[in-house]
Amino acid sequence: MSSSSSTALSQPAPRPKRRRWVRVLLAVLLVLILVTSSAVGAGHWLLRQSLPVTQGELTVNGLAAPVTVWRSENGVPHIEAESDADLFFAQGYVTAQDRLFQMDLSRRQASGELSEVVGAKALDRDKFFRTFGLRRAAVASWDSYSPEAKRVLEAYAAGVNAYMEAAKATQTLPVEFKLLGYEPKPWTPTDSLTIGKYMAFDLGGHWESQVFRYYLVQNFSEEKALDLFPTYPKDAPTILPAVQETKLALGDSFDEAVIPNEFNGSNNWVIAGSLTESGKPILADDPHLGLATPAIWYETHLKSDQTNVSGVIFAGVPGIILGRNERVAWGVTNVGPDVQDVYIEKRNPANPNEFEYNGKWEAAQVIEEEIRVKDGDPVPYQITVTRHGPVISEFAHHDKPGTALALKWTALQPSTELEAVLDFAKAKDWEEFKNALTAFHTPAQNFVFASTDGTIAYRANGLIPIRKKGDSSMPVPGWTDEYEWTGFIPWDELPTSVNPKQGYIATANNKVTPDDYPYHISNLWAQPYRQKRIAAFIEAAAKRGKINVESVKQLQHDAMNLQADELLPILLIQLELVPVDSLRLIDLEAKQMLRLWIYGESSVGPLKDDPDQAGPLLFNLWMTQIADEIFLPEIDADLYKMFEGRGNTVDGMIRDAADGKESIWLKEKGGLSQVALASFQKTVDKVVALQGGHTKKWNWGDFHQVQFQHPLASVEPLDLLFNPEPLAVGGSKVTVGAAGYNSITGEVNHGASWRTVNDLSDLTRTHNVVGPGQSGHVLSPWYDDQAEAWAYGGYHITSTRPDEYQSSEHKLVLKPSTPSHK
């Protein structure tokens, strides 16, 4: 094998694999699930038959000329074609080989078509996404694309369909289709655009936080409600009465709402050559999204006479959205701007499809749809769209109260992100890359950039609304034109930085503008700990000497918890303020474990969320429990999940209380000391229930584990077949090495499923990892082969040097049958 994809040697020794024999045994169970046959080998044969062909030759309808695909040691396809038309056709074909089931599920979820294949349990989810209208927005975007981009989308779809048709003909579709009892329908360009719109949804725009504040104003005193606002609303005297006068049963409306993960974001940074060993910039990026099997990201190298680009893309979309070409590299984090506004709409009592606007009743658009349901009758469904957007407060029930909430959102407008993606691949310098960004509208992203000429740059790019009135902190009256959008932040005035004096640029979903920036971007920013740690690490490394790739990798996995550094001493002081007999013996032992963690009496150093330490277990669960102690059960559980920015709010309450300024929420619970004591003891009880009463055996890793859940893992025993082995990992929600988790089960379900480090001194070889692996096929050698590297700090090198990647034994030639395009 070529060294072009060897795993970095900096990672700890891998843990022994236990998956292969489990999968072989479970193939027998698969026989019982699929067929009532006594042939023990039938299930395993069925799985193996659907493995994609990665060597030899295949004749494929739709190509104009042969295309060659070399797969690296880690399953990364290097696709070489004579033309871009054949290149994107082959990208569709190859991606479908590895990810067809994921692609089909993704388009179905975004389109509201899951019920058709999984049954009525997905009905509310389907209603939600049909209401939001991601597919409608994708359809509306088609006419905005250039003829070239349309040809790319059509070629990609043709490639997907070529694989799909061959797999159907040979009965080698992925086994998940057989388990669910259906075959996928043909792929269309709209499917690719819909998946793109879903990513805009996943990266959010704060609609749920506006609904949550609407709930606060309706259900709590003005003092308590405003205490949980990130800022005081500019138009509070007008908006607060409007909210109080319009009543909605929000729990009923949104108990089944799909809420994007609050921590969907990323880290990225770029370091100037003046600070690096190579003398050229180093760029690093690790976008944070859900962790699952297969990964959200699919790594690919695309090469033709017109294109040579490598990086990742969402399975189901053509091109490369994050990566590098021969001269430039780029990465993103989420800006998280306020690009969604919720409008309070007044319905005509005499006609439920009319809403008041400037003193007149205005007809809404009514869309009649039918949701197909597996093993059930089709369900008729009506969507109401006002001048502001879809009514989102009624998807879960049929009644039509006098007030509704409608959503206005940039992503529901036609947009052309794929144009930008295609231009990124061909950009030669910062000016060409920046010009490509004119087509990238949603989601708004923090782009960092580096080029071989030494330039480093940053830009917050996307459509960010300018409003007549209001600051998007809460729903606004929709019956007047006072709160309409007047346009977007001018493109030339979006936050931009090129070659800053400090020699680096770093973003981590933090506030990206100074206080005097003339436009509103957001009320909510990520907690500042990741960005502060990145900046401190780079500055310290630069003082010690020149920065190299290995130190940047170390930073991507850094587990230093700056939240604990700031807040844990305050909380421990609160425990000292309570009567000594209030603490049990087990509490005293737990408190001592936290003190040991602070002062670093361990091999890993102080305040690191290391899997072998007890401190991270106690502190992270304590912070969750503090929030619950303050807000539950007063806040409705269905609305509590919409409390975006809860972490910043609680952090601020603790800081203010330490300065003698206690929140009314804390005062009502007896003050910070009482909240700290009650939540600490509940945390200790939870840890005892999880790991027993011997405090020296407590550790973060036994609770905090990543498994990369498969979509069918909820069906036993398919979890044993499809889920990789769980792995104990470090980090947390606030560390640079991000590892968000379910606070009840400990399952790590959120983080950087893609990490990349690019040294611009040699863009032909970059350091990457995709967790858990490239393939979606459970018997593929690339199914979860990167899981341990992801967990323990490993990388593979992806080479775009032909002499390296063309040495792979996995060489597949796709040959045309009848040429269909030039």
C-alpha positions in Angstrom: 0.0 0.0 0.0 1.1 3.5 -0.7 2.0 5.7 2.2 -0.4 8.3 0.9 -3.0 7.3 3.4 -1.1 6.0 6.4 -2.4 6.7 9.8 -0.5 9.2 11.9 1.8 7.6 14.5 1.0 10.2 17.2 -2.1 8.4 18.4 -2.2 6.0 21.3 -2.1 2.3 20.6 -5.5 1.2 19.2 -7.7 -0.9 21.3 -8.3 -4.4 20.0 -11.2 -4.7 17.5 -14.1 -6.9 18.4 -16.5 -6.2 15.6 -15.8 -8.7 12.8 -16.8 -11.9 14.6 -19.8 -10.1 16.0 -20.9 -9.1 12.6 -20.5 -12.6 11.2 -22.6 -14.1 14.0 -25.2 -11.4 13.6 -25.5 -12.2 9.9 -27.2 -15.4 11.1 -29.7 -13.2 12.9 -30.2 -11.2 9.7 -31.3 -14.4 8.0 -34.1 -14.7 10.6 -35.1 -11.1 10.0 -35.1 -11.2 6.3 -36.1 -14.8 5.5 -37.3 -17.7 7.7 -34.6 -19.9 6.4 -32.3 -22.3 8.2 -29.4 -21.6 5.8 -26.9 -20.1 8.3 -24.8 -18.5 5.6 -27.6 -16.8 3.8 -27.6 -13.6 5.8 -23.8 -13.2 5.5 -24.0 -13.9 1.8 -26.7 -11.2 1.4 -24.5 -8.7 3.1 -21.4 -9.6 1.0 -23.3 -9.5 -2.2 -24.1 -5.8 -1.7 -20.5 -4.8 -1.1 -19.6 -2.2 -3.8 -17.2 -3.2 -6.6 -13.9 -1.3 -6.1 -11.6 -3.3 -8.4 -11.7 -4.2 -12.0 -14.0 -2.8 -14.7 -17.7 -1.9 -14.8 -19.6 -0.9 -17.9 -21.8 2.1 -17.0 -24.6 3.7 -19.0 -24.1 7.5 -19.2 -20.4 8.1 -19.5 -18.8 9.6 -22.5 -15.3 8.3 -21.7 -13.6 5.9 -19.2 -13.3 7.1 -15.6 -10.8 5.6 -13.2 -11.3 5.5 -9.4 -8.5 4.6 -7.0 -9.6 4.1 -3.4 -6.9 4.8 -0.8 -6.1 2.7 2.2 -8.9 4.5 4.1 -11.4 4.3 1.3 -11.0 7.8 -0.1 -11.9 7.7 -3.8 -9.6 9.5 -6.2 -11.7 10.0 -9.3 -10.0 10.9 -12.6 -12.1 11.8 -15.7 -11.5 13.5 -19.0 -14.3 16.0 -18.5 -16.2 17.6 -15.7 -19.4 16.0 -17.0 -17.9 12.5 -16.5 -16.2 13.6 -13.3 -19.4 14.6 -11.6 -21.3 11.6 -13.0 -18.7 9.3 -11.5 -18.8 11.2 -8.2 -22.5 10.5 -8.0 -21.9 6.8 -8.9 -19.1 6.3 -6.4 -20.8 8.1 -3.6 -23.9 6.0 -4.1 -21.7 2.9 -4.0 -20.7 3.8 -0.4 -23.6 5.9 0.9 -26.9 5.2 -1.1 -29.0 4.3 2.0 -27.8 7.4 3.8 -28.5 9.6 0.8 -32.0 8.2 0.4 -32.8 8.7 4.1 -31.3 12.3 4.0 -33.5 13.4 1.1 -36.5 11.7 2.7 -36.0 13.4 6.0 -35.5 16.9 4.5 -38.5 16.4 2.2 -40.9 15.0 4.8 -41.1 11.5 3.3 -39.8 9.2 6.1 -43.3 7.8 7.0 -43.5 6.2 3.6 -40.7 3.8 4.5 -40.7 3.6 8.4 -44.4 4.1 9.2 -46.6 6.4 11.2 -44.0 7.0 13.9 -42.3 9.5 11.6 -45.5 11.3 10.7 -45.0 14.3 13.0 -41.4 14.7 11.7 -42.7 14.6 8.2 -45.3 17.2 8.9 -42.6 19.4 10.5 -40.3 19.3 7.5 -43.1 19.7 5.0 -44.2 22.8 6.9 -40.7 24.3 6.9 -40.6 23.6 3.1 -37.0 22.7 2.5 -37.9 20.9 -0.7 -40.1 23.7 -1.9 -37.1 26.1 -1.4 -34.9 23.7 -3.3 -37.3 23.6 -6.2 -37.5 27.4 -6.2 -33.7 27.6 -6.3 -33.3 25.6 -9.5 -34.0 28.5 -11.9 -31.4 30.6 -10.1 -28.6 28.3 -11.1 -26.3 28.7 -14.1 -26.5 26.3 -17.0 -23.1 24.9 -15.9 -24.3 24.2 -12.4 -27.4 22.6 -13.7 -25.3 20.3 -15.9 -23.3 19.3 -12.8 -26.4 18.5 -10.8 -27.8 16.5 -13.7 -24.6 14.6 -14.2 -24.3 13.8 -10.5 -27.9 12.6 -10.4 -27.4 10.4 -13.6 -24.4 8.8 -11.9 -26.4 8.0 -8.7 -29.1 6.5 -10.9 -26.7 4.5 -12.9 -25.5 2.8 -9.7 -29.0 2.5 -8.4 -30.3 0.8 -11.5 -27.5 -1.7 -11.6 -27.9 -2.5 -7.9 -31.6 -3.1 -8.4 -31.0 -5.3 -11.5 -28.5 -7.4 -9.6 -30.4 -7.3 -6.3 -27.3 -5.8 -4.6 -28.9 -2.7 -3.0 -27.6 -2.0 0.5 -29.2 -4.4 3.0 -31.0 -1.5 4.9 -33.4 -1.3 1.9 -34.3 -5.0 2.3 -34.7 -4.6 6.1 -37.2 -1.7 5.5 -38.8 -3.4 2.6 -38.5 -0.8 -0.2 -36.4 0.3 -3.1 -35.2 3.8 -3.6 -36.7 6.0 -6.3 -34.5 7.7 -8.9 -32.3 10.5 -7.8 -33.0 14.1 -9.0 -31.1 17.4 -8.9 -33.7 18.6 -6.5 -32.7 15.9 -4.1 -29.2 17.3 -3.9 -30.4 20.8 -3.4 -32.8 19.7 -0.7 -30.0 18.1 1.2 -28.2 21.4 0.9 -31.2 23.2 2.4 -31.3 20.7 5.2 -27.8 21.7 6.2 -28.9 25.3 6.4 -31.7 24.1 8.7 -29.2 22.0 10.8 -27.0 25.1 11.3 -30.0 27.1 12.5 -31.0 30.7 12.8 -32.5 30.9 16.2 -36.3 30.5 15.5 -36.6 28.2 18.5 -35.1 30.7 20.9 -37.6 33.3 19.7 -40.5 30.9 20.4 -39.0 30.1 23.8 -38.9 33.8 24.7 -42.5 34.1 23.5 -43.3 31.4 26.0 -41.4 33.2 28.8 -43.2 36.4 28.3 -46.6 34.6 28.4 -45.9 32.6 31.4 -43.6 34.5 33.8 -43.3 37.9 35.2 -41.6 40.5 33.0 -38.5 40.5 35.4 -38.1 36.7 35.2 -38.7 36.5 31.5 -36.3 39.3 30.6 -33.7 37.8 32.9 -33.3 34.9 30.4 -33.0 37.2 27.4 -29.5 37.5 26.0 -30.0 41.3 25.7 -32.9 43.7 26.5 -35.2 43.9 23.5 -34.9 47.2 21.8 -38.6 47.4 21.2 -39.7 45.8 24.5 -42.5 48.4 25.2 -44.2 47.5 21.9 -43.4 43.8 21.5 -44.0 42.6 25.1 -47.7 43.7 25.1 -48.2 42.2 21.6 -46.9 38.8 22.9 -48.9 38.9 26.1 -52.1 39.6 24.2 -51.8 36.7 21.7 -52.0 33.3 23.4 -50.8 30.0 22.0 -50.5 26.6 23.6 -46.8 26.4 22.7 -46.2 23.0 24.4 -48.8 21.4 22.1 -47.5 23.2 19.1 -43.8 22.3 19.4 -43.5 19.2 21.5 -42.7 17.3 18.3 -40.5 20.0 16.8 -37.1 19.0 15.4 -34.6 21.3 17.1 -31.1 21.5 15.7 -28.3 20.8 18.1 -27.4 24.1 19.9 -23.7 23.2 19.5 -23.8 22.7 15.7 -20.8 24.8 14.9 -17.1 24.3 14.4 -13.5 25.3 15.0 -11.3 26.7 12.3 -8.1 28.7 12.3 -5.4 29.7 9.8 -1.8 30.6 10.8 0.5 32.8 8.7 3.8 31.4 7.4 5.7 33.9 9.7 4.6 31.6 12.6 5.1 28.2 11.0 8.0 25.8 10.5 7.4 25.5 6.8 7.2 29.2 6.2 3.8 28.8 4.6 0.3 29.1 6.2 -1.3 26.2 8.1 -5.1 25.9 7.9 -7.2 23.6 10.2 -10.9 23.0 10.2 -13.2 20.7 12.2 -16.9 21.3 11.6 -19.1 20.1 14.5 -22.3 18.2 13.6 -24.0 15.0 14.6 -21.8 11.9 15.0 -23.3 8.9 13.3 -22.7 5.9 11.0 -22.2 6.7 8.2 -20.5 10.1 8.8 -22.2 13.2 7.5 -19.1 14.0 5.5 -17.7 12.0 2.5 -14.1 12.6 1.5 -13.3 12.6 -2.2 -10.6 13.7 -4.6 -12.0 15.0 -8.0 -9.7 15.4 -11.0 -10.3 16.3 -14.6 -8.7 18.6 -17.2 -10.7 21.5 -15.6 -10.7 20.5 -11.9 -8.4 19.2 -9.2 -9.9 19.5 -5.8 -10.0 17.3 -2.6 -12.0 17.5 0.6 -15.4 16.6 1.8 -19.0 17.0 0.8 -22.4 15.9 2.2 -23.3 12.5 0.7 -25.8 13.4 -2.1 -24.4 16.7 -3.2 -21.8 17.2 -6.0 -18.5 19.0 -5.6 -16.3 19.7 -2.6 -17.5 22.1 0.0 -14.5 22.0 2.4 -11.0 21.3 1.2 -8.3 22.4 -1.0 -7.2 22.6 -4.7 -3.7 23.1 -6.0 -3.3 26.6 -4.7 -5.8 27.4 -1.9 -7.4 25.7 1.1 -10.5 26.8 3.0 -12.6 25.8 6.0 -15.7 27.0 7.8 -17.5 27.4 11.1 -21.1 28.5 11.6 -21.6 32.3 12.1 -25.0 31.6 13.7 -26.6 34.8 12.7 -30.3 35.8 13.2 -31.6 34.9 9.7 -34.9 33.6 11.0 -37.7 35.8 12.3 -41.0 34.5 13.8 -44.0 36.6 13.1 -47.2 36.6 15.1 -50.0 36.4 12.6 -53.7 37.4 13.4 -56.2 35.1 11.6 -59.5 36.2 10.2 -62.3 34.7 12.4 -64.4 34.3 9.3 -61.8 32.8 7.1 -58.9 30.7 8.6 -56.8 31.2 5.5 -56.7 35.0 5.8 -54.4 37.0 8.0 -54.3 40.7 8.9 -51.8 43.0 7.3 -51.9 46.8 7.5 -55.5 46.8 8.4 -56.7 44.4 5.7 -57.3 40.6 5.5 -54.8 39.0 3.2 -55.1 35.5 1.7 -52.4 33.0 2.6 -51.2 30.4 0.3 -52.6 27.0 1.1 -50.7 23.9 0.0 -52.5 20.6 0.0 -50.2 17.6 0.3 -50.5 13.8 1.0 -48.1 12.0 3.2 -47.7 8.3 2.3 -47.5 6.1 5.4 -46.1 2.5 5.3 -48.7 0.0 6.3 -51.3 2.7 6.6 -53.5 5.0 4.6 -52.1 8.2 3.1 -52.6 11.3 5.4 -53.8 14.5 3.9 -51.8 17.5 5.2 -52.4 21.2 4.7 -49.6 23.8 4.9 -50.4 27.5 5.3 -47.9 30.1 4.0 -48.4 33.8 4.9 -46.5 36.7 3.3 -43.8 36.0 5.9 -43.5 32.3 5.5 -45.0 29.0 6.6 -47.1 28.8 9.7 -45.0 26.6 12.0 -47.1 26.6 15.1 -49.8 24.2 13.8 -47.9 21.3 12.2 -48.6 19.0 15.2 -52.4 19.5 15.4 -55.4 20.4 13.3 -57.1 23.2 15.1 -56.5 26.8 13.8 -56.5 29.3 16.7 -56.9 33.0 16.1 -53.1 33.5 16.4 -50.4 31.7 14.6 -46.6 31.9 14.3 -45.0 32.1 10.8 -41.4 31.8 9.9 -39.4 34.0 7.6 -35.9 32.6 6.8 -33.2 33.3 4.3 -32.9 29.6 3.4 -36.5 29.5 2.2 -35.6 31.9 -0.5 -33.9 30.7 -3.8 -30.2 30.4 -3.3 -27.2 29.2 -5.2 -24.6 27.7 -2.8 -23.6 25.0 -5.4 -22.3 27.8 -7.7 -19.9 28.9 -5.0 -18.9 25.3 -4.3 -17.9 24.8 -7.9 -16.0 28.1 -8.0 -14.1 27.3 -4.8 -12.6 24.3 -6.6 -11.1 26.6 -9.3 -10.1 29.6 -7.3 -6.4 30.5 -7.6 -6.1 33.2 -4.9 -8.1 35.2 -2.3 -9.8 37.5 -4.8 -11.2 34.6 -6.8 -12.2 32.8 -3.7 -13.9 35.9 -2.3 -15.8 36.4 -5.6 -17.0 32.9 -5.4 -18.6 33.7 -2.0 -21.0 36.1 -3.7 -23.1 33.0 -4.6 -23.0 31.4 -1.1 -26.1 32.7 0.7 -27.1 30.2 3.4 -26.2 29.1 5.9 -23.9 32.1 6.8 -20.5 30.7 7.5 -17.1 31.9 8.9 -14.7 31.1 6.0 -11.0 30.9 6.7 -8.7 30.8 3.7 -5.0 30.2 2.9 -3.1 30.2 -0.3 0.3 29.1 -1.5 1.2 32.8 -2.1 1.1 33.2 1.7 -2.2 35.0 2.1 -4.4 34.2 5.0 -8.0 35.6 5.2 -11.3 35.4 7.0 -14.9 36.3 6.0 -18.3 36.0 7.6 -20.3 35.3 4.5 -24.0 34.9 3.8 -27.3 36.8 3.6 -28.0 38.5 7.0 -31.2 40.5 7.2 -31.5 44.2 8.0 -34.8 45.0 9.8 -37.0 48.1 10.0 -37.5 47.4 13.7 -36.6 44.7 16.2 -33.5 42.7 16.8 -34.8 39.1 16.3 -34.9 38.5 20.1 -38.5 37.5 20.0 -41.5 37.1 17.8 -42.8 40.3 16.3 -46.2 41.5 15.0 -46.9 40.3 11.6 -50.1 42.4 11.1 -48.0 45.5 10.4 -45.1 46.4 8.1 -43.1 47.9 10.9 -41.0 44.7 11.4 -40.2 43.8 7.8 -36.8 43.2 6.3 -35.4 46.0 4.3 -32.5 44.1 2.7 -29.3 42.4 3.8 -26.0 43.5 5.2 -24.2 44.9 2.1 -21.7 42.3 0.7 -18.8 44.7 0.9 -19.5 45.3 4.6 -19.6 41.7 5.8 -16.8 41.1 8.5 -13.6 40.4 6.6 -9.9 40.2 7.6 -6.8 39.7 5.3 -3.3 39.0 6.7 -3.9 40.4 10.2 -0.8 41.6 12.1 -1.2 39.0 14.8 -0.5 36.3 12.3 -3.5 34.1 12.8 -7.3 34.0 12.5 -9.4 31.7 14.7 -13.2 31.2 15.0 -15.3 28.9 17.1 -18.8 30.3 16.7 -17.8 33.2 18.9 -18.8 36.8 18.4 -17.1 38.0 15.3 -17.7 41.7 15.3 -16.8 44.6 17.6 -19.5 46.4 19.6 -19.4 49.3 17.1 -20.2 47.1 14.1 -23.1 49.0 12.4 -25.3 45.9 11.7 -27.0 43.4 13.9 -25.7 39.8 13.3 -26.9 37.8 16.3 -28.1 37.9 19.9 -26.6 34.4 20.6 -23.0 33.4 20.3 -21.3 30.2 21.5 -19.7 30.2 24.9 -16.2 31.7 24.4 -14.1 28.9 25.8 -13.1 27.2 22.6 -12.0 30.3 20.8 -10.1 31.6 23.8 -8.2 28.3 24.1 -7.4 28.2 20.4 -6.0 31.7 20.6 -4.0 31.0 23.8 -2.6 27.8 22.4 -1.5 29.4 19.1 0.1 32.4 20.8 1.9 30.1 23.4 3.1 27.8 20.6 4.4 30.7 18.6 6.4 32.0 21.5 8.0 28.6 22.0 9.0 28.3 18.4 7.6 27.8 14.9 4.2 26.0 14.7 4.0 22.7 12.8 1.3 20.3 11.6 1.8 18.1 14.7 1.1 20.9 17.1 -2.0 21.9 15.1 -3.3 18.3 15.3 -2.7 18.4 19.1 -4.8 21.6 19.3 -7.7 19.9 17.3 -7.9 17.3 20.1 -7.2 19.6 23.0 -9.3 18.8 26.1 -8.6 21.8 28.3 -11.8 23.0 29.9 -11.7 26.8 30.4 -15.3 26.8 31.7 -14.1 24.7 34.6 -11.0 27.0 35.0 -13.3 30.0 35.5 -16.4 28.6 37.2 -15.3 25.6 39.3 -13.4 27.7 41.9 -16.6 29.8 42.3 -18.8 26.7 42.8 -16.4 25.1 45.3 -16.4 28.3 47.3 -20.2 28.0 47.4 -19.9 24.6 49.0 -17.7 26.1 51.7 -20.5 28.6 52.5 -23.0 25.9 53.5 -23.1 24.4 57.0 -20.5 21.6 57.3 -23.1 19.0 58.3 -24.9 19.6 55.0 -22.2 17.6 53.1 -22.2 13.8 53.3 -19.0 11.8 53.4 -19.4 10.9 49.7 -19.9 14.6 48.9 -16.6 15.5 50.7 -14.8 12.8 48.7 -16.3 14.1 45.5 -15.3 17.6 46.3 -11.7 16.4 46.9 -11.7 14.7 43.5 -12.6 18.1 41.9 -9.8 19.8 43.9 -7.3 17.2 42.6 -8.5 17.9 39.1 -8.0 21.7 39.5 -4.5 21.4 40.9 -3.3 18.8 38.4 -2.2 15.9 40.5 -2.4 13.6 37.5 -0.3 12.7 34.4 -2.6 14.6 32.1 -2.4 18.0 33.8 -5.1 20.2 35.4 -8.6 20.8 34.1 -8.5 18.5 31.1 -11.6 16.6 30.2 -9.5 13.4 30.1 -11.4 10.1 30.0 -9.4 8.6 32.9 -10.2 11.4 35.3 -13.1 11.8 37.7 -13.1 15.6 37.6 -14.6 16.0 34.2 -17.4 13.6 35.1 -18.3 15.5 38.2 -18.0 19.0 36.8 -19.8 18.5 33.5 -22.7 16.7 35.1 -22.8 19.3 37.8 -23.1 22.1 35.3 -26.1 20.3 33.6 -27.7 19.8 37.0 -27.2 23.4 38.0 -29.3 24.5 35.0 -32.0 21.9 35.8 -32.0 23.0 39.4 -32.6 26.6 38.5 -35.2 26.2 35.7 -37.0 22.9 36.2 -39.8 22.1 36.8 -40.9 25.8 36.4 -40.2 25.8 32.6 -42.2 23.4 30.6 -40.1 20.4 29.5 -41.3 20.7 25.9 -40.1 24.3 25.8 -36.9 23.7 27.8 -35.4 22.0 24.8 -35.8 25.3 22.9 -33.8 27.3 25.5 -30.9 28.0 23.2 -28.0 29.8 24.9 -28.8 28.1 28.3 -25.1 27.5 28.9 -24.2 31.2 28.5 -27.1 32.1 30.6 -26.1 29.9 33.5 -22.4 30.8 33.2 -23.5 34.5 33.5 -25.7 33.8 36.5 -22.7 32.2 38.3 -20.4 35.0 37.4 -22.9 37.7 38.5 -23.7 35.9 41.7 -20.0 35.7 42.6 -20.0 39.5 42.1 -23.0 39.9 44.4 -25.6 40.3 41.7 -27.9 37.3 42.0 -30.5 36.6 39.3 -34.1 36.4 40.5 -34.1 32.8 39.3 -31.3 32.0 41.8 -32.8 34.1 44.6 -36.1 32.1 44.4 -34.1 28.9 44.8 -32.3 30.2 47.9 -29.2 31.7 46.2 -26.2 30.3 44.5 -24.9 28.5 47.5 -28.1 26.5 47.9 -28.4 25.8 44.2 -24.8 24.7 44.1 -25.3 22.4 47.1 -28.5 20.8 45.9 -27.2 20.3 42.4 -23.9 19.0 43.6 -25.5 16.3 45.8 -27.8 15.3 43.0 -24.8 15.0 40.7 -22.9 12.9 43.2 -26.0 10.6 43.5 -26.1 10.2 39.8 -22.4 9.3 39.6 -22.9 6.8 42.4 -25.8 5.2 40.4 -23.6 5.1 37.3 -20.3 4.0 38.7 -20.7 3.0 42.3 -19.6 4.4 45.6 -15.8 4.1 45.2 -14.7 7.5 44.2 -11.3 6.4 43.0 -13.0 4.3 40.3 -15.0 7.2 38.9 -13.9 8.4 35.5 -15.2 10.4 32.5 -14.5 7.7 29.9 -16.9 5.1 31.3 -19.7 7.5 30.9 -18.5 9.7 28.0 -18.4 7.3 25.0 -18.8 7.6 21.2 -20.5 4.8 19.2 -21.5 6.5 16.0 -25.1 5.3 16.0 -26.6 3.9 12.8 -30.1 5.0 11.8 -31.5 1.4 12.2 -29.7 0.9 15.6 -33.0 1.5 17.5 -34.2 -1.9 16.2 -32.7 -4.7 18.3 -30.5 -6.6 17.5 -29.6 -4.5 14.6 -27.7 -2.1 16.9 -25.2 -4.9 17.4 -24.8 -5.4 13.7 -24.6 -1.8 12.6 -23.1 0.2 15.5 -19.3 0.3 15.9 -17.9 -0.6 19.3 -18.3 2.3 21.8 -15.0 4.1 22.6 -14.2 6.2 25.7 -13.3 9.7 24.6 -12.1 12.9 26.2 -13.3 16.5 25.6 -16.8 17.9 26.2 -19.2 20.5 24.8 -16.8 23.4 25.7 -13.4 22.0 24.7 -11.6 22.5 21.4 -11.7 18.8 21.0 -15.5 19.0 20.9 -17.4 16.0 22.1 -21.0 16.8 22.9 -23.0 14.2 24.7 -26.4 13.1 25.9 -26.4 14.3 29.6 -28.4 11.3 30.7 -26.7 8.4 28.8 -23.3 9.9 28.2 -23.4 9.0 24.5 -21.1 11.3 22.6 -23.3 12.3 19.6 -21.9 15.5 18.5 -18.5 16.8 17.4 -16.0 17.0 14.5 -16.8 14.1 12.2 -14.3 15.7 9.8 -10.9 17.1 10.8 -8.4 18.4 8.4 -4.9 20.1 8.7 -3.4 21.7 5.6 0.2 22.9 5.4 0.3 25.2 2.3 3.9 24.3 1.7 2.6 21.0 0.3 -1.1 21.0 -0.7 -0.7 17.6 -2.3 -0.7 15.9 1.1 -3.1 16.8 3.8 -4.0 15.3 7.2 -7.6 14.2 7.7 -9.9 11.9 9.6 -13.6 11.1 9.0 -15.3 9.4 11.9 -16.1 6.5 11.8 -15.2 5.9 8.2 -15.9 6.4 4.5 -18.3 3.5 3.8 -21.9 2.9 4.8 -21.6 -0.8 4.2 -21.3 -2.8 7.4 -18.8 -5.4 6.0 -16.6 -2.8 4.2 -13.1 -2.5 5.5 -13.8 1.3 5.5 -17.0 1.1 7.6 -15.5 2.1 11.0 -11.7 1.9 10.4 -11.2 5.6 11.3 -13.3 5.4 14.6 -10.2 4.8 16.8 -8.2 7.4 15.0 -11.0 9.9 15.5 -11.3 9.1 19.2 -7.5 9.0 20.0 -6.0 11.7 17.8 -5.1 9.9 14.6 -5.2 11.1 11.0 -4.5 9.7 7.6 -2.7 11.5 4.8 -4.7 12.1 1.7 -2.4 12.5 -1.3 -3.3 14.1 -4.6 0.0 12.9 -6.1 -0.8 10.5 -8.9 2.3 8.4 -8.2 1.0 7.8 -4.7 -2.7 7.3 -5.0 -2.5 5.4 -8.3 -0.5 2.7 -6.5 -3.6 1.5 -4.7 -4.8 -2.1 -5.4 -8.4 -0.8 -5.3 -8.5 0.5 -8.9 -11.9 0.6 -10.6 -12.4 1.6 -14.3 -15.9 2.8 -15.2 -16.3 2.2 -18.9 -19.0 3.8 -21.1 -21.5 1.7 -23.0 -23.2 4.2 -25.2 -21.8 7.8 -24.9 -24.6 10.1 -23.6 -22.8 13.5 -23.3 -19.6 15.3 -24.2 
